[in-house]
Amino acid sequence: MPKQSKLLALPKSVPIDWFDPIYWNEHLTLRERANYTQDGTHVALPRDPELYSTWSACVAWKNLPVKEFMEKYGNDVLTQYKLPTEEELEQLDQYDAEQVEDQVLSGGEGGDDGGDD
């Protein structure tokens, strides 16, 4: 059994491979996945554990420029993750715009109406 985590919330900014692909694909919402990928998708480690099992194995890739690392290792890692599509991101934007419009039309968030009781 896994140990109980001391984390109370997901981290704000981490490489995508911090998440297990099954957790990312099946448990994170589209909005959560969109938030993590909005500034680009970052990969920390090659997919093959043999490439980071020893320090000497890490030397081969640890100082590669990001573009080269992604071409050699990172893009392979990304194949495991369901990344938000452009269409899904557009739907989120449209939904957010509709929520703002509904809020404006209904007079705000509710609560104090400014009247004297």
VOKE-727161 format. One record per residue: residue number from 1; residue in three letters; x, y, z of N, C-alpha, C in turn. Coordinates in Angstrom, 3 decimals. Layout:
BEGIN
SITE   num   residuo     n_east    n_north       n_up    ca_east   ca_north      ca_up     c_east    c_north       c_up
SITE   NUM       Ala          X          Y          Z          X          Y          Z          X          Y          Z
...
// end
This chain:
BEGIN
SITE   num   residuo     n_east    n_north       n_up    ca_east   ca_north      ca_up     c_east    c_north       c_up
SITE     1       Met      0.840     -1.192      0.000      0.000      0.000      0.000      0.882      1.252      0.000
SITE     2       Pro      0.485      2.263     -0.786      1.268      3.497     -0.778      1.128      4.226      0.552
SITE     3       Lys      2.162      4.976      0.899      2.112      5.776      2.117      1.168      6.948      1.902
SITE     4       Gln      0.536      7.383      2.982     -0.337      8.542      2.933      0.521      9.775      2.640
SITE     5       Ser      0.134     10.553      1.668      0.895     11.737      1.286      0.676     12.872      2.274
SITE     6       Lys      1.715     13.669      2.478      1.598     14.864      3.310      1.150     16.059      2.469
SITE     7       Leu      1.115     15.887      1.137      0.665     16.964      0.251     -0.842     17.117      0.369
SITE     8       Leu     -1.294     18.341      0.511     -2.722     18.603      0.604     -3.306     19.069     -0.720
SITE     9       Ala     -2.434     19.422     -1.666     -2.879     19.874     -2.980     -1.819     19.489     -4.001
SITE    10       Leu     -2.210     19.508     -5.260     -1.236     19.225     -6.316     -0.220     20.355     -6.390
SITE    11       Pro      1.019     20.069     -6.779      2.015     21.139     -6.924      1.603     22.075     -8.048
SITE    12       Lys      2.099     23.306     -8.008      1.690     24.311     -8.985      2.431     24.196    -10.310
SITE    13       Ser      3.697     23.849    -10.282      4.474     23.804    -11.514      5.487     22.673    -11.434
SITE    14       Val      5.251     21.636    -12.231      6.143     20.488    -12.244      6.233     19.941    -13.668
SITE    15       Pro      7.302     19.215    -13.973      7.338     18.528    -15.269      6.185     17.534    -15.346
SITE    16       Ile      5.699     17.300    -16.536      4.548     16.410    -16.719      4.830     15.007    -16.192
SITE    17       Asp      6.080     14.567    -16.287      6.391     13.216    -15.836      6.508     13.106    -14.315
SITE    18       Trp      6.237     14.178    -13.594      6.072     14.088    -12.142      4.819     13.262    -11.858
SITE    19       Phe      3.844     13.348    -12.779      2.597     12.603    -12.663      2.741     11.243    -13.334
SITE    20       Asp      2.189     10.228    -12.715      2.060      8.939    -13.369      1.101      9.133    -14.547
SITE    21       Pro      1.402      8.579    -15.716      0.516      8.773    -16.869     -0.938      8.368    -16.606
SITE    22       Ile     -1.164      7.301    -15.862     -2.538      6.884    -15.571     -3.242      7.951    -14.730
SITE    23       Tyr     -2.547      8.508    -13.748     -3.147      9.557    -12.918     -3.465     10.779    -13.769
SITE    24       Trp     -2.504     11.199    -14.592     -2.692     12.362    -15.465     -3.889     12.141    -16.399
SITE    25       Asn     -3.925     11.018    -17.046     -4.935     10.751    -18.074     -6.323     10.468    -17.513
SITE    26       Glu     -6.400      9.868    -16.337     -7.690      9.408    -15.834     -8.234     10.172    -14.635
SITE    27       His     -7.372     10.916    -13.937     -7.844     11.565    -12.710     -7.801     13.086    -12.743
SITE    28       Leu     -6.915     13.668    -13.523     -6.895     15.128    -13.620     -7.993     15.586    -14.563
SITE    29       Thr     -8.607     16.689    -14.235     -9.632     17.252    -15.112     -8.961     17.935    -16.307
SITE    30       Leu     -9.756     18.205    -17.312     -9.242     18.945    -18.466     -8.670     20.279    -18.022
SITE    31       Arg     -9.355     20.972    -17.132     -8.859     22.271    -16.662     -7.515     22.123    -15.965
SITE    32       Glu     -7.355     21.093    -15.136     -6.071     20.887    -14.456     -4.970     20.599    -15.470
SITE    33       Arg     -5.261     19.741    -16.444     -4.267     19.446    -17.467     -3.931     20.698    -18.285
SITE    34       Ala     -4.929     21.514    -18.560     -4.697     22.757    -19.306     -3.829     23.716    -18.493
SITE    35       Asn     -4.077     23.808    -17.194     -3.264     24.689    -16.345     -1.801     24.266    -16.331
SITE    36       Tyr     -1.557     22.968    -16.273     -0.177     22.487    -16.243      0.537     22.677    -17.572
SITE    37       Thr     -0.190     22.719    -18.671      0.458     22.798    -19.978      0.381     24.183    -20.602
SITE    38       Gln     -0.231     25.149    -19.935     -0.426     26.463    -20.531      0.878     27.188    -20.865
SITE    39       Asp      1.927     26.930    -20.130      3.217     27.582    -20.399      4.195     26.634    -21.085
SITE    40       Gly      3.665     25.586    -21.691      4.511     24.588    -22.336      4.541     23.324    -21.504
SITE    41       Thr      4.934     22.252    -22.131      4.984     20.965    -21.455      6.435     20.591    -21.233
SITE    42       His      6.771     20.383    -19.987      8.153     20.094    -19.617      8.304     18.639    -19.200
SITE    43       Val      9.405     18.036    -19.594      9.726     16.654    -19.250     11.043     16.671    -18.479
SITE    44       Ala     11.109     15.924    -17.390     12.311     15.913    -16.563     13.259     14.763    -16.892
SITE    45       Leu     12.698     13.585    -17.191     13.523     12.395    -17.350     13.184     11.635    -18.626
SITE    46       Pro     14.164     10.956    -19.199     13.853     10.058    -20.315     12.910      8.955    -19.847
SITE    47       Arg     12.236      8.347    -20.776     11.262      7.303    -20.447     11.930      6.033    -19.914
SITE    48       Asp     13.087      5.698    -20.437     13.794      4.468    -20.063     14.548      4.667    -18.741
SITE    49       Pro     14.150      3.970    -17.675     14.819      4.117    -16.381     16.317      3.817    -16.423
SITE    50       Glu     16.740      3.008    -17.379     18.176      2.716    -17.502     18.979      3.996    -17.763
SITE    51       Leu     18.355      5.000    -18.361     19.044      6.241    -18.700     19.225      7.178    -17.512
SITE    52       Tyr     18.600      6.864    -16.380     18.819      7.676    -15.178     19.046      6.829    -13.929
SITE    53       Ser     19.376      5.566    -14.118     19.586      4.682    -12.977     20.939      4.891    -12.306
SITE    54       Thr     21.893      5.441    -13.026     23.204      5.747    -12.445     23.630      7.136    -12.905
SITE    55       Trp     24.545      7.712    -12.162     25.035      9.044    -12.521     25.707      9.022    -13.893
SITE    56       Ser     26.469      7.991    -14.171     27.149      7.921    -15.470     26.144      7.820    -16.624
SITE    57       Ala     24.995      7.204    -16.375     23.963      7.153    -17.414     23.347      8.531    -17.641
SITE    58       Cys     23.221      9.321    -16.590     22.640     10.670    -16.698     23.539     11.632    -17.458
SITE    59       Val     24.829     11.414    -17.394     25.785     12.321    -18.042     25.502     12.446    -19.537
SITE    60       Ala     24.988     11.402    -20.150     24.741     11.408    -21.591     23.664     12.412    -22.006
SITE    61       Trp     22.748     12.774    -21.107     21.632     13.627    -21.506     21.375     14.821    -20.594
SITE    62       Lys     21.969     14.869    -19.417     21.586     15.871    -18.421     21.868     17.315    -18.829
SITE    63       Asn     22.793     17.563    -19.699     23.108     18.931    -20.101     22.686     19.257    -21.536
SITE    64       Leu     21.851     18.422    -22.113     21.386     18.689    -23.471     20.503     19.935    -23.490
SITE    65       Pro     20.581     20.725    -24.560     19.624     21.817    -24.707     18.204     21.239    -24.739
SITE    66       Val     17.234     22.005    -24.291     15.856     21.521    -24.165     15.348     20.947    -25.483
SITE    67       Lys     15.581     21.648    -26.574     15.073     21.175    -27.865     15.653     19.803    -28.212
SITE    68       Glu     16.937     19.638    -28.010     17.578     18.362    -28.312     17.115     17.258    -27.358
SITE    69       Phe     16.972     17.605    -26.061     16.470     16.628    -25.094     15.072     16.155    -25.494
SITE    70       Met     14.216     17.112    -25.881     12.851     16.745    -26.264     12.861     15.852    -27.505
SITE    71       Glu     13.698     16.149    -28.466     13.759     15.337    -29.679     14.244     13.917    -29.376
SITE    72       Lys     15.266     13.803    -28.515     15.849     12.485    -28.237     15.052     11.683    -27.219
SITE    73       Tyr     14.460     12.371    -26.217     13.839     11.654    -25.104     12.436     12.151    -24.737
SITE    74       Gly     12.256     13.446    -24.691     11.028     14.039    -24.163      9.778     13.723    -24.953
SITE    75       Asn      9.858     13.770    -26.278      8.671     13.503    -27.085      8.172     12.074    -26.886
SITE    76       Asp      9.085     11.152    -26.632      8.701      9.772    -26.333      7.916      9.709    -25.022
SITE    77       Val      8.345     10.491    -24.032      7.642     10.543    -22.751      6.231     11.091    -22.959
SITE    78       Leu      6.099     12.131    -23.775      4.804     12.778    -23.985      3.765     11.855    -24.604
SITE    79       Thr      4.208     10.822    -25.315      3.241      9.910    -25.939      2.378      9.184    -24.905
SITE    80       Gln      2.825      9.175    -23.657      2.076      8.496    -22.591      0.960      9.354    -22.008
SITE    81       Tyr      0.968     10.655    -22.300      0.072     11.601    -21.655     -0.962     12.160    -22.625
SITE    82       Lys     -2.190     12.263    -22.147     -3.260     12.871    -22.930     -3.187     14.385    -22.708
SITE    83       Leu     -2.628     15.083    -23.687     -2.500     16.530    -23.588     -3.772     17.186    -24.104
SITE    84       Pro     -4.143     18.345    -23.544     -5.343     19.029    -24.038     -5.170     19.417    -25.515
SITE    85       Thr     -6.224     19.197    -26.290     -6.199     19.572    -27.702     -6.585     21.040    -27.843
SITE    86       Glu     -6.317     21.606    -29.005     -6.716     22.989    -29.270     -8.229     23.145    -29.114
SITE    87       Glu     -8.980     22.165    -29.594    -10.438     22.211    -29.494    -10.894     22.218    -28.031
SITE    88       Glu    -10.265     21.397    -27.211    -10.625     21.353    -25.794    -10.298     22.679    -25.110
SITE    89       Leu     -9.151     23.262    -25.453     -8.779     24.549    -24.868     -9.744     25.650    -25.294
SITE    90       Glu    -10.184     25.614    -26.545    -11.175     26.581    -27.030    -12.496     26.409    -26.280
SITE    91       Gln    -12.890     25.165    -26.027    -14.120     24.913    -25.275    -14.019     25.463    -23.851
SITE    92       Leu    -12.865     25.299    -23.223    -12.669     25.862    -21.883    -12.788     27.379    -21.911
SITE    93       Asp    -12.153     28.012    -22.899    -12.220     29.466    -23.024    -13.661     29.923    -23.239
SITE    94       Gln    -14.385     29.210    -24.085    -15.776     29.558    -24.359    -16.624     29.391    -23.085
SITE    95       Tyr    -16.404     28.318    -22.363    -17.133     28.087    -21.124    -16.851     29.207    -20.120
SITE    96       Asp    -15.578     29.588    -19.976    -15.212     30.657    -19.052    -15.874     31.973    -19.443
SITE    97       Ala    -15.878     32.288    -20.741    -16.507     33.518    -21.225    -18.005     33.501    -20.928
SITE    98       Glu    -18.647     32.364    -21.112    -20.084     32.239    -20.822    -20.357     32.417    -19.334
SITE    99       Gln    -19.469     31.900    -18.480    -19.650     32.053    -17.038    -19.553     33.517    -16.628
SITE   100       Val    -18.604     34.233    -17.209    -18.454     35.660    -16.914    -19.687     36.415    -17.389
SITE   101       Glu    -20.149     36.093    -18.593    -21.341     36.753    -19.140    -22.558     36.478    -18.266
SITE   102       Asp    -22.730     35.243    -17.835    -23.852     34.898    -16.957    -23.778     35.651    -15.641
SITE   103       Gln    -22.576     35.812    -15.134    -22.381     36.515    -13.874    -22.740     37.991    -14.031
SITE   104       Val    -22.323     38.582    -15.140    -22.625     39.991    -15.393    -24.135     40.179    -15.552
SITE   105       Leu    -24.774     39.300    -16.300    -26.216     39.411    -16.529    -27.034     39.197    -15.264
SITE   106       Ser    -26.502     38.378    -14.356    -27.239     38.116    -13.121    -26.892     39.119    -12.024
SITE   107       Gly    -26.037     40.066    -12.317    -25.720     41.113    -11.343    -24.604     40.775    -10.390
SITE   108       Gly    -23.732     39.892    -10.772    -22.585     39.576     -9.911    -22.719     38.231     -9.268
SITE   109       Glu    -21.999     38.077     -8.153    -21.921     36.786     -7.488    -22.995     36.598     -6.434
SITE   110       Gly    -23.852     37.541     -6.245    -24.861     37.404     -5.182    -24.337     37.993     -3.898
SITE   111       Gly    -24.954     37.618     -2.806    -24.509     38.126     -1.514    -25.185     39.451     -1.215
SITE   112       Asp    -24.430     40.426     -0.701    -24.953     41.715     -0.284    -25.482     42.478     -1.482
SITE   113       Asp    -26.780     42.868     -1.390    -27.364     43.603     -2.504    -27.277     45.101     -2.311
SITE   114       Gly    -26.597     45.521     -1.257    -26.387     46.936     -1.026    -27.552     47.617     -0.325
SITE   115       Gly    -28.636     46.900     -0.051    -29.799     47.499      0.617    -29.626     47.508      2.115
SITE   116       Asp    -30.407     48.383      2.762    -30.389     48.449      4.224    -31.439     47.520      4.779
SITE   117       Asp    -31.090     46.720      5.770    -32.058     45.804      6.392    -32.725     46.442      7.552
// end
